[in-house]
C-alpha cells in the first residue's frame, strides 16, 4: 500500500471516530436535558390545609378560605401556633351523578383551585397556584360517626394550572370533609384536612421537549454525515 493511500485511510478512520464522539456528545446532552427537568418535577410541591366551612349543593362545592398549614418544596415550611401560611380556596362544577348524601361526581366545568401565601414564614407571597379541576371530581361518603350524627366525606380530583414560578403543572388534591344531616340539608360542611400535590408536568410539555431534542439530534447527525 502506498503511503498516501494509507494516509487517506487513516484520516478517514479518524474522521469517522471524531464524528462518532460528537454524535455521542449530542445524545448525552439530549438525555441530560430530559433528565434535569424530570428530576426537578419528581420532587414537586406538597401543600396541606385544614379548617374552613364550605358550601355544598347540587350546583357545586365551594370553599373560600381553608387555612394553608404547610408548604413543602421540597423542604417544608410550617406556621407558628395559631397562625397560617395563607389560604386554599376551590370550587367544583355541578353534581353530575349520585347525590350529596350518598356520594357522587361533580363536573370540572366552571371549577377553580387557588392557593395563596402570606409570605411571612418562608412560603411565597401572593398566588402560589392558580388552576382548575380536570376530569370528574369524586365526592365519596367515607363513614358515619358512632351515633350517626357526623358524616364524613372525601372530595378528590386532579388539577392543573400555573405555579408562582410561571411553570404549568398538574397534580391531585384530596379534601377530608365532615358534616351532619341537619347541616348537609342546609348546604353546610367543614374541612378537616386537605392535601394537594403538584409537580407532574403537562403531557404536552414533555412531548414537545422530547420531539425537539430528537429533531436536533437528527439534524446534527445529518450535518456530520455530509461533512
C-alpha positions as CSV (number, residue, x, y, z in Angstrom):
1,X,0.0,0.0,0.0
2,X,1.3,3.4,-1.0
3,X,2.0,6.0,1.8
4,X,-0.6,8.5,0.5
5,X,-3.3,5.7,0.3
6,X,-2.5,4.6,3.9
7,X,-2.7,8.3,5.0
8,X,-6.2,8.7,3.4
9,X,-7.5,5.6,5.0
10,X,-6.1,6.6,8.4
11,X,-7.6,10.1,8.1
12,X,-10.9,8.6,7.1
13,X,-10.9,6.4,10.2
14,X,-10.0,9.4,12.4
15,X,-12.8,11.5,10.9
16,X,-15.4,8.7,11.5
17,X,-14.0,8.3,15.0
18,X,-14.4,12.0,15.9
19,X,-17.9,12.1,14.2
20,X,-18.9,9.3,16.5
21,X,-17.6,11.1,19.5
22,X,-19.5,14.3,18.5
23,X,-22.7,12.3,18.0
24,X,-22.4,10.6,21.3
25,X,-22.0,14.0,22.9
26,X,-25.2,15.3,21.3
27,X,-27.1,12.2,22.6
28,X,-25.7,12.6,26.1
29,X,-26.7,16.3,26.1
30,X,-30.2,15.4,24.9
31,X,-30.5,12.8,27.7
32,X,-29.3,15.3,30.3
33,X,-31.8,17.9,29.0
34,X,-34.5,15.3,29.6
35,X,-33.3,14.1,32.9
36,X,-32.8,17.5,34.6
37,X,-36.4,18.8,34.3
38,X,-37.7,15.4,35.1
39,X,-35.6,15.3,38.3
40,X,-37.0,18.7,39.2
41,X,-40.6,17.6,38.6
42,X,-40.1,14.4,40.5
43,X,-40.0,16.2,43.9
44,X,-42.9,18.5,43.3
45,X,-44.7,20.6,45.8
46,X,-46.9,19.3,48.6
47,X,-49.4,21.6,50.4
48,X,-51.7,20.9,53.3
49,X,-54.7,22.8,54.6
50,X,-57.3,22.4,57.4
51,X,-60.4,24.0,58.8
52,X,-62.9,26.3,57.0
53,X,-66.6,25.9,56.2
54,X,-67.8,25.0,52.7
55,X,-71.0,25.4,50.8
56,X,-72.4,22.1,49.5
57,X,-75.2,21.9,46.9
58,X,-76.1,20.2,43.6
59,X,-74.7,23.3,42.0
60,X,-71.3,22.6,43.3
61,X,-69.0,22.6,46.4
62,X,-67.3,25.9,47.3
63,X,-64.5,26.7,49.8
64,X,-63.2,30.2,50.1
65,X,-60.7,30.2,53.0
66,X,-59.3,27.0,54.3
67,X,-56.0,27.6,56.1
68,X,-52.8,26.7,54.4
69,X,-50.8,24.8,57.1
70,X,-47.7,23.6,55.3
71,X,-45.7,24.3,52.1
72,X,-43.1,21.7,51.0
73,X,-40.9,22.5,48.0
74,X,-39.3,20.0,48.9
75,X,-38.2,21.4,52.3
76,X,-41.3,22.1,54.5
77,X,-42.4,25.4,56.0
78,X,-44.9,25.5,58.8
79,X,-46.6,28.5,60.6
80,X,-46.2,29.3,64.3
81,X,-49.0,28.2,66.6
82,X,-52.4,29.8,65.9
83,X,-51.1,31.2,62.5
84,X,-51.4,30.0,58.9
85,X,-49.4,30.3,55.8
86,X,-52.3,31.5,53.6
87,X,-55.5,30.1,52.2
88,X,-56.7,27.3,49.9
89,X,-59.9,28.1,48.0
90,X,-61.7,25.9,45.5
91,X,-65.0,25.4,43.7
92,X,-66.3,22.5,41.7
93,X,-68.9,22.4,38.9
94,X,-72.4,20.9,39.3
95,X,-73.2,17.5,40.5
96,X,-73.4,15.1,37.5
97,X,-74.1,11.8,39.2
98,X,-75.1,10.3,42.5
99,X,-76.3,12.6,45.4
100,X,-74.9,14.8,48.1
101,X,-75.9,12.4,50.8
102,X,-74.7,9.2,49.3
103,X,-71.8,10.4,47.3
104,X,-71.4,11.1,43.6
105,X,-69.4,13.0,41.0
106,X,-69.1,16.7,40.3
107,X,-68.2,18.3,37.0
108,X,-65.0,20.3,36.4
109,X,-66.7,22.8,34.3
110,X,-66.5,26.3,35.9
111,X,-64.2,25.0,38.6
112,X,-61.2,26.7,40.3
113,X,-58.4,25.9,42.7
114,X,-56.3,28.7,44.2
115,X,-53.6,28.7,46.8
116,X,-52.3,32.0,48.3
117,X,-49.5,32.6,50.7
118,X,-48.9,35.4,53.2
119,X,-45.1,35.3,52.6
120,X,-44.2,35.6,56.3
121,X,-42.7,32.2,57.2
122,X,-40.8,31.2,54.1
123,X,-43.7,30.4,51.8
124,X,-44.2,32.5,48.6
125,X,-46.2,35.7,49.0
126,X,-49.3,36.0,46.8
127,X,-50.7,33.4,44.5
128,X,-48.8,30.2,44.9
129,X,-51.0,28.2,42.5
130,X,-54.0,29.1,40.3
131,X,-55.8,26.5,38.3
132,X,-58.8,24.4,37.7
133,X,-60.0,20.8,38.2
134,X,-59.7,18.5,35.2
135,X,-61.9,15.5,34.7
136,X,-64.5,14.2,37.1
137,X,-64.4,15.2,40.8
138,X,-65.2,12.5,43.2
139,X,-67.4,13.1,46.2
140,X,-67.2,9.9,48.3
141,X,-69.1,9.1,51.5
142,X,-66.4,7.6,53.8
143,X,-68.2,6.8,57.1
144,X,-70.7,7.9,59.7
145,X,-70.0,8.7,63.3
146,X,-70.8,6.4,66.2
147,X,-74.3,7.9,66.8
148,X,-75.0,8.7,63.2
149,X,-74.7,12.5,63.8
150,X,-71.5,13.1,61.9
151,X,-71.0,12.1,58.3
152,X,-67.5,12.0,56.7
153,X,-66.8,12.6,53.0
154,X,-63.8,12.9,50.8
155,X,-63.5,15.2,47.8
156,X,-60.8,14.3,45.4
157,X,-59.7,15.2,41.9
158,X,-56.9,16.2,39.5
159,X,-56.0,19.8,39.0
160,X,-53.8,21.8,36.5
161,X,-52.7,25.4,36.5
162,X,-49.8,27.8,37.0
163,X,-47.3,27.9,39.9
164,X,-45.9,31.1,41.3
165,X,-42.8,30.2,39.2
166,X,-44.7,30.5,36.0
167,X,-44.5,26.8,35.4
168,X,-47.6,24.9,34.2
169,X,-48.1,21.8,36.4
170,X,-50.8,19.3,37.2
171,X,-51.4,17.3,40.4
172,X,-54.1,16.0,42.8
173,X,-56.0,17.2,45.7
174,X,-57.8,15.3,48.5
175,X,-60.1,17.1,50.9
176,X,-61.5,15.4,54.0
177,X,-64.8,16.9,54.9
178,X,-67.4,16.3,57.7
179,X,-70.9,17.5,58.3
180,X,-74.2,16.4,59.9
181,X,-77.5,15.5,58.4
182,X,-79.0,18.8,59.5
183,X,-76.1,20.9,58.2
184,X,-75.9,19.0,55.0
185,X,-79.6,19.8,54.4
186,X,-78.6,23.4,54.9
187,X,-75.7,23.1,52.5
188,X,-73.0,23.4,55.1
189,X,-69.9,21.3,55.7
190,X,-66.4,21.7,57.1
191,X,-62.9,20.8,56.0
192,X,-61.0,18.6,58.4
193,X,-57.7,18.3,56.4
194,X,-56.6,18.5,52.8
195,X,-53.5,17.5,50.9
196,X,-52.5,18.8,47.5
197,X,-49.6,17.5,45.5
198,X,-48.3,19.5,42.5
199,X,-45.4,18.7,40.2
200,X,-46.4,16.5,37.3
201,X,-45.6,18.3,34.0
202,X,-48.3,18.7,31.4
203,X,-48.1,15.7,28.9
204,X,-47.8,18.2,26.0
205,X,-44.8,19.8,27.6
206,X,-42.8,16.5,27.7
207,X,-43.9,15.6,24.2
208,X,-42.7,18.9,22.7
209,X,-39.5,18.7,24.6
210,X,-38.8,15.2,23.5
211,X,-39.7,15.9,19.9
212,X,-37.5,19.0,19.8
213,X,-34.5,17.1,21.2
214,X,-34.9,14.2,18.8
215,X,-35.1,16.7,15.9
216,X,-32.0,18.5,17.0
217,X,-30.1,15.2,17.3
218,X,-31.2,14.1,13.8
219,X,-30.2,17.5,12.3
220,X,-26.7,17.3,13.8
221,X,-26.3,13.7,12.6
222,X,-27.2,14.7,9.0
223,X,-24.7,17.5,9.1
224,X,-22.0,15.2,10.4
225,X,-22.7,12.7,7.7
226,X,-22.5,15.3,5.0
227,X,-19.3,16.8,6.4
